Amino acid sequence: MPAPVAAAATPAQPGVAVASTPTRAATFNGDVRALGVFGNTVYVGGTFTRASDASGTVRRRHVAALDATTGQVLGWNPGADGVVDAIAVTRSRVYLGGEFEHVAKGVARRHLAAIRRGPDARVVRGWRFDADRYVKALAVTRHGLYVGGGFTTVGGVPRQRLALVGSRDRLAPRWKPGANDTVLALAVTARRVYVGGLFGRLNGHRPARNLAALSPTTGRVVGNFDPAIRMPVNGLRVSDDVVYVAADGPGGHLQAYGPAGRRLWTASTDGAVNDLAVMDGIVYFGGHFEHVCTTTAVTANGGCVDGQVNRGKLAAVGLKGRLRAWNPNANSLVGAFALRARAGRVFAGGGWTTLNGGTIHQPHYATFIQPRP
C-alpha cells in the first residue's frame, strides 16, 4: 500500500472563518455522504448517479472527482453499484467503503475497494478484501488502511467491525480488535486509533461505550482514554491532541475531549451532528439540526431547553466551543453528512438542495472559501 502524503499547510489565518456563501461548484442528483481530499482534487461519494457543472450533466454512479478550485467534475469515473459511505486517499489510490458489490465497470468488490487515482480509474489488481457487510469508515496511515463498519469478515477472515489492511496489502494478523456493534467513525494519530460508533464493548469484554482509543499496532484498548460519552458517535477528528466528536442525541452534540478522555466542552443542537472538520482555529460541523442551543441542555425529544440560534444543518464554533457567525443555512430534511477542510477551503456534502435560506440552488455539495487577507 502506498504511503499517505500529508496535506499541505493551510493559510496562516487563525480564527478567520470561510465565507457562508459557497463558491460555484458541481452539484449532484442525490446525497453526498463521503468526501476525501488530496492535492487539488476532492473525491465525492454518496447515493447520486449524476453530477452537473457549467459544462453540463454527466453520469457518475455513487463516486466522482472534482477540481477543488473550480468545482468542476473531472474525468475520473470508476463508478459503483451501491452507496459509497467512506473515502480515503493516498498518492496513488482512492479507497472506497460502502454498500456496493461492484466497481469500475462490473469488477466484483464487496463493500471495500481500491481504485487508482490515474485517469483510467482502474481497480488495483490483487487488492481484494471483500467485507461481508457495509463499511462506514476509512482512515489511512503509514500502518495501512483502517476499516470500520458493520462487517464480521474481511477478505474471508473474521474481523468484528474493525480491520487493518497493512502497508504491504495484507490483512494485519495482529491488529484484530472487535466491536460488538457498528463502527461509524475513525481518526488516527501516530499513537492511537480513535473509534466511534454504536458499540458498547470492545475486544470481547472491555466496556467502551461509543468512543474509545486503540493501539495502532496491537489493537489493544488504551486504558487511560476513558471518555464519559453515552450517545452514538458519528464523526471524529483529532487536532493538537484534542479529540473532536460529532454525536447523536437526544438532539445532537459536538464535543471536545483531552488525551485522557476528559470532556473539555460541549455544543448542543436540536438534531444529530454527523461530521466535522477543523481548520485554522475553527471547528466546522454539520448534521440534522436547525438550531444550535444556547446551553448544553436538550429535551428528551431533542429540543433546546434554554434558547437557540438558527443554524440550518451547518455551523461553526471556536476551539473552546463558542458559536461563530458562519451560517450557510441549508434546507435539507436529512442534513449534512460529510465535511473536510484544507488550504483555506471547507468542503461539505449532504442532502440539501438550497443554501442561504433557499436563495442559492446548490444541491448536495458546496465549497466555502476563506477570505483572502
matplotlib code that plots the C-alpha trace (Angstrom):
import matplotlib.pyplot as plt

x = [0.0, 1.5, 2.2, -0.2, 1.0, 0.4, -1.9, -0.2, -0.3, -3.4, -3.0, -1.9, -5.3, -6.1, -9.7, -10.8, -13.8, -14.6, -17.5, -21.0, -21.8, -20.4, -18.3, -19.5, -19.1, -20.6, -24.0, -25.4, -28.8, -28.5, -26.9, -23.2, -22.2, -18.4, -15.5, -11.8, -9.3, -5.9, -3.9, -6.4, -8.9, -12.0, -13.3, -17.1, -19.2, -22.9, -26.3, -26.1, -25.9, -25.3, -23.2, -23.6, -21.3, -21.1, -20.3, -23.4, -24.5, -22.6, -23.1, -21.3, -22.6, -22.1, -18.5, -16.9, -13.9, -13.9, -11.4, -11.1, -10.5, -13.0, -15.5, -15.8, -16.3, -13.1, -12.9, -12.0, -15.0, -14.8, -18.5, -20.1, -23.3, -24.2, -23.8, -20.3, -20.2, -16.4, -13.4, -9.6, -6.9, -3.2, -0.8, -1.8, -5.1, -8.6, -10.1, -13.9, -16.2, -19.9, -22.8, -21.7, -20.8, -19.2, -17.0, -15.2, -17.4, -18.5, -15.4, -16.6, -15.6, -18.0, -18.2, -14.4, -12.3, -9.1, -9.1, -6.1, -6.1, -5.0, -7.4, -8.4, -9.7, -8.8, -9.3, -6.0, -5.1, -4.5, -6.1, -9.3, -10.5, -14.3, -16.3, -19.5, -21.4, -21.2, -18.2, -18.8, -15.3, -11.8, -8.5, -5.1, -1.7, 1.8, 0.5, -2.1, -5.8, -8.0, -11.6, -14.7, -18.3, -20.9, -18.9, -17.8, -15.3, -12.8, -11.2, -12.9, -11.1, -13.1, -12.9, -15.5, -16.3, -12.7, -9.8, -6.4, -5.2, -1.4, 1.0, 2.0, -1.6, -2.1, -4.7, -2.7, -2.7, -2.1, -4.5, -7.8, -9.8, -13.5, -16.6, -20.0, -21.9, -21.3, -18.2, -19.1, -16.0, -12.2, -9.5, -5.8, -2.7, 0.8, -0.1, -3.8, -6.7, -9.8, -13.0, -16.6, -20.0, -22.8, -20.8, -20.8, -17.9, -14.5, -12.3, -15.0, -15.4, -13.9, -16.7, -16.3, -19.4, -19.5, -15.9, -12.5, -8.8, -6.9, -3.2, -2.4, -0.2, -1.8, -5.5, -5.5, -7.7, -5.8, -6.9, -6.1, -8.6, -11.9, -14.5, -17.9, -20.0, -23.3, -24.5, -23.8, -20.6, -21.0, -17.7, -14.2, -11.3, -8.1, -6.2, -3.4, -4.2, -7.8, -10.4, -13.5, -16.6, -19.8, -22.5, -26.2, -28.7, -31.3, -30.7, -27.1, -23.8, -20.4, -17.8, -14.1, -12.0, -8.5, -6.0, -7.1, -10.8, -11.8, -14.5, -13.4, -16.7, -20.0, -22.1, -25.6, -28.1, -31.7, -30.7, -27.8, -24.3, -22.9, -19.4, -16.9, -13.7, -11.1, -9.1, -7.3, -8.8, -12.4, -14.5, -17.0, -19.8, -22.9, -25.9, -29.6, -30.2, -31.9, -30.6, -27.6, -28.7, -27.5, -26.7, -26.0, -29.5, -31.8, -35.2, -35.9, -37.2, -34.0, -35.2, -33.2, -34.2, -32.7, -32.8, -31.5, -29.7, -30.7, -28.2, -29.6, -27.6, -24.2, -22.4, -19.1, -17.5, -14.1, -11.7, -13.4, -16.9, -18.1, -20.6, -19.3, -21.3, -20.7, -24.2, -24.7, -28.3, -29.1, -32.6, -32.3, -34.7, -31.8, -29.0, -25.2, -23.2, -19.6, -17.2, -13.5, -11.2, -7.9, -5.9, -8.5, -11.5, -14.3, -15.9, -19.4, -21.8, -25.3, -29.0, -29.8, -30.9, -30.5, -28.3, -28.6, -32.3, -33.4, -31.8, -28.8, -29.6, -26.6, -27.8, -25.9, -22.3, -20.7, -17.2, -16.7, -13.6, -11.7, -11.4, -8.0, -6.1]
y = [0.0, 3.4, 5.7, 8.6, 12.1, 14.8, 17.7, 21.0, 23.6, 25.8, 29.6, 31.4, 33.0, 31.6, 32.4, 33.6, 31.6, 30.7, 32.6, 31.5, 31.8, 28.9, 29.3, 27.9, 24.1, 20.9, 19.7, 16.2, 14.4, 12.6, 12.8, 13.3, 11.1, 10.9, 13.2, 12.8, 15.5, 15.0, 17.9, 19.9, 17.0, 16.4, 12.8, 12.5, 9.5, 9.0, 8.0, 10.1, 8.8, 12.1, 15.3, 18.7, 21.7, 24.6, 22.1, 20.0, 16.8, 13.6, 10.1, 9.4, 6.4, 6.9, 8.3, 11.3, 13.6, 17.4, 20.1, 21.7, 25.2, 25.4, 22.9, 21.2, 17.5, 15.6, 12.6, 10.1, 7.8, 4.3, 4.0, 1.7, -0.2, 0.9, 3.8, 5.0, 6.0, 6.3, 7.5, 7.6, 8.8, 8.3, 9.5, 6.6, 5.2, 6.1, 3.6, 3.3, 1.8, 1.4, -0.8, -1.7, -5.0, -4.0, -1.1, 0.1, -1.4, -4.5, -5.7, -7.6, -5.8, -6.1, -3.1, -2.2, -1.4, 0.3, 2.4, 4.0, 7.8, 7.8, 9.0, 5.4, 4.8, 1.1, -1.3, -2.1, -5.6, -8.1, -5.8, -7.6, -7.5, -8.0, -7.3, -9.4, -6.3, -2.5, -0.3, 3.1, 4.5, 4.5, 6.0, 5.6, 6.0, 4.5, 1.3, 0.9, 1.3, 1.1, 0.0, 0.3, -0.7, -3.5, -6.4, -9.6, -10.8, -9.0, -11.0, -14.1, -13.7, -13.0, -9.3, -7.8, -4.4, -3.3, -4.3, -3.1, -3.8, -3.4, -1.4, -4.5, -5.1, -7.9, -8.1, -7.4, -10.6, -8.9, -6.0, -7.6, -5.7, -6.3, -4.2, -5.6, -3.1, -0.8, 1.4, 4.7, 6.8, 6.6, 9.1, 8.0, 9.6, 8.3, 6.6, 6.0, 4.9, 6.6, 4.6, 5.9, 4.3, 2.4, -0.2, -0.9, -3.3, -3.8, -6.8, -9.2, -7.9, -4.4, -1.9, 1.0, 2.9, 4.7, 6.1, 4.6, 4.7, 1.7, 1.0, 1.4, -1.7, -4.2, -3.1, -3.0, -0.5, 2.5, 2.4, 6.0, 7.3, 7.0, 9.4, 9.6, 9.6, 7.8, 8.6, 7.3, 8.8, 9.7, 11.6, 12.1, 14.5, 15.0, 18.2, 19.2, 16.2, 17.2, 14.7, 16.4, 14.3, 14.6, 12.8, 12.0, 12.8, 13.4, 16.4, 16.4, 17.2, 18.5, 17.7, 18.1, 15.7, 15.8, 13.0, 11.3, 11.4, 14.5, 16.4, 20.0, 21.4, 20.6, 22.4, 21.0, 21.1, 20.2, 17.3, 14.9, 16.1, 13.9, 15.1, 17.9, 19.5, 21.5, 24.3, 27.5, 27.5, 26.8, 23.6, 23.3, 20.8, 19.6, 17.3, 17.0, 20.2, 23.5, 25.3, 25.4, 25.6, 28.4, 25.9, 22.2, 21.3, 19.5, 17.9, 14.2, 14.9, 16.8, 20.4, 23.2, 24.0, 27.4, 29.1, 28.6, 30.2, 29.4, 27.3, 25.2, 21.9, 23.6, 25.7, 26.5, 27.1, 28.2, 25.8, 26.5, 25.8, 29.3, 29.7, 31.6, 33.6, 31.1, 30.2, 28.7, 27.8, 24.6, 23.3, 19.5, 17.0, 14.7, 17.1, 17.4, 14.1, 14.9, 17.8, 18.2, 21.3, 22.0, 25.1, 27.7, 25.7, 23.8, 21.1, 19.9, 17.3, 16.3, 16.1, 19.8, 21.4, 25.0, 27.2, 30.7, 30.3, 29.0, 31.7, 29.6, 26.4, 24.2, 20.6, 18.2, 19.7, 23.0, 24.6, 27.5, 29.7, 31.6, 35.3, 36.5, 38.6]
z = [0.0, -1.0, 2.0, 2.5, 2.0, 4.5, 3.3, 2.6, 5.4, 5.5, 5.2, 8.3, 9.2, 12.6, 13.6, 10.2, 9.0, 5.5, 3.8, 4.4, 0.7, -1.4, -4.4, -7.7, -7.8, -9.2, -7.9, -7.7, -8.0, -4.7, -1.3, -0.8, 2.1, 1.9, 1.0, 0.5, -0.4, -2.0, -3.6, -5.7, -6.1, -4.0, -4.1, -3.5, -2.6, -2.0, -3.3, -6.5, -10.1, -11.9, -11.5, -13.1, -13.6, -16.0, -18.9, -18.4, -16.7, -16.7, -15.3, -12.0, -10.2, -6.5, -6.8, -8.6, -8.5, -8.6, -9.1, -5.6, -7.1, -9.9, -8.6, -12.0, -12.5, -13.5, -15.8, -13.1, -13.1, -11.6, -10.7, -8.1, -8.0, -4.5, -2.0, -1.2, 2.5, 3.1, 1.2, 2.0, -0.4, -0.9, -3.6, -6.0, -4.7, -3.7, -1.2, -1.2, 1.5, 1.5, 0.4, -3.2, -4.7, -7.9, -9.1, -12.2, -14.9, -13.1, -11.2, -8.1, -4.9, -1.9, 0.3, 0.1, -2.9, -4.0, -7.2, -8.9, -8.9, -12.6, -15.3, -16.2, -12.6, -12.7, -9.8, -8.1, -9.1, -6.4, -3.7, -2.7, 0.8, 0.5, 3.6, 4.3, 5.4, 4.9, 5.5, 7.1, 8.0, 6.5, 7.7, 6.1, 7.7, 7.4, 9.0, 6.3, 5.8, 8.9, 8.2, 10.3, 9.7, 10.4, 8.9, 10.6, 8.0, 5.7, 2.9, 4.3, 7.7, 10.9, 11.8, 14.1, 12.6, 12.7, 10.4, 9.2, 5.7, 6.2, 4.1, 2.2, 1.1, 3.6, 6.3, 9.5, 11.6, 15.0, 14.7, 15.3, 17.9, 17.9, 18.5, 19.4, 17.2, 14.2, 13.9, 12.3, 12.6, 12.7, 13.4, 13.5, 15.1, 15.5, 18.8, 18.7, 16.6, 17.8, 17.2, 17.4, 16.7, 18.3, 20.2, 24.0, 24.2, 22.5, 22.3, 23.6, 27.1, 27.6, 28.3, 25.9, 25.0, 21.7, 21.8, 22.6, 21.7, 20.4, 19.8, 16.1, 16.1, 18.6, 18.7, 22.5, 24.2, 25.5, 29.2, 30.1, 27.5, 29.2, 27.9, 29.6, 26.5, 26.3, 22.8, 19.3, 17.7, 14.0, 13.2, 14.7, 14.1, 16.1, 16.2, 18.6, 20.8, 21.2, 20.0, 18.4, 18.4, 16.3, 18.2, 18.2, 20.9, 22.3, 20.0, 18.8, 20.3, 19.3, 22.0, 22.6, 24.7, 26.0, 25.6, 28.9, 27.8, 29.9, 28.2, 27.6, 26.2, 24.6, 22.0, 21.7, 18.8, 18.1, 15.8, 15.3, 14.5, 11.7, 10.8, 11.4, 10.1, 12.0, 10.3, 11.5, 15.0, 13.9, 14.1, 11.3, 11.8, 10.1, 10.7, 11.1, 13.1, 12.6, 15.6, 17.9, 21.6, 23.8, 26.6, 26.6, 27.9, 25.5, 26.0, 25.7, 22.2, 21.2, 21.5, 23.0, 26.6, 27.3, 23.9, 20.4, 17.4, 13.8, 12.0, 9.2, 9.0, 9.1, 11.8, 13.3, 16.7, 18.0, 19.7, 23.1, 21.7, 21.2, 18.3, 15.2, 12.7, 9.9, 8.6, 5.1, 6.1, 4.2, 3.7, 3.9, 5.6, 6.2, 6.8, 6.2, 6.1, 5.4, 5.9, 5.0, 5.3, 3.6, 2.4, 3.3, 2.0, 3.6, 1.5, 2.6, 1.3, 2.3, 1.4, 0.8, -2.4, -1.5, 0.8, 2.2, 3.2, -0.2, -2.3, -3.7, -5.6, -4.9, -4.5, -2.2, -2.4, -1.6, -1.3, 1.1, 0.8, 3.4, 2.5, 1.4, 3.8]

ax = plt.figure().add_subplot(projection="3d")
ax.plot(x, y, z, "-o")
ax.set_aspect("equal")
plt.show()
